[in-house]
């Protein structure tokens, strides 16, 4: 594995990276590696084709089946408490 040194990092950027690391339960090095891996990934990974997006949407819909609200429930909630 290679090492990398970052010089002259602004204090506010360092603080933000530390905040993100804490929020994601990582150390600073782990957070920076995660950001770099996401950013440096191929365009296909970052911008999937339409078919890939539709497959993910369909999978999400299947997992959510039965958890939706009917149009009547939505209207009742909107009008609840209104004269």
Rosetta blueprint (number, residue, H / E / L):
1 X L
2 X L
3 X L
4 X L
5 X L
6 X L
7 X L
8 X L
9 X L
10 X L
11 X H
12 X H
13 X H
14 X H
15 X H
16 X H
17 X H
18 X H
19 X H
20 X H
21 X H
22 X H
23 X H
24 X L
25 X L
26 X L
27 X L
28 X H
29 X H
30 X H
31 X H
32 X H
33 X H
34 X H
35 X H
36 X H
37 X H
38 X H
39 X H
40 X H
41 X L
42 X L
43 X H
44 X H
45 X H
46 X H
47 X L
48 X L
49 X L
50 X H
51 X H
52 X H
53 X H
54 X H
55 X H
56 X H
57 X H
58 X H
59 X H
60 X H
61 X H
62 X H
63 X H
64 X H
65 X L
66 X L
67 X L
68 X L
69 X L
70 X L
71 X H
72 X H
73 X H
74 X H
75 X H
76 X H
77 X H
78 X H
79 X H
80 X L
81 X L
82 X L
83 X L
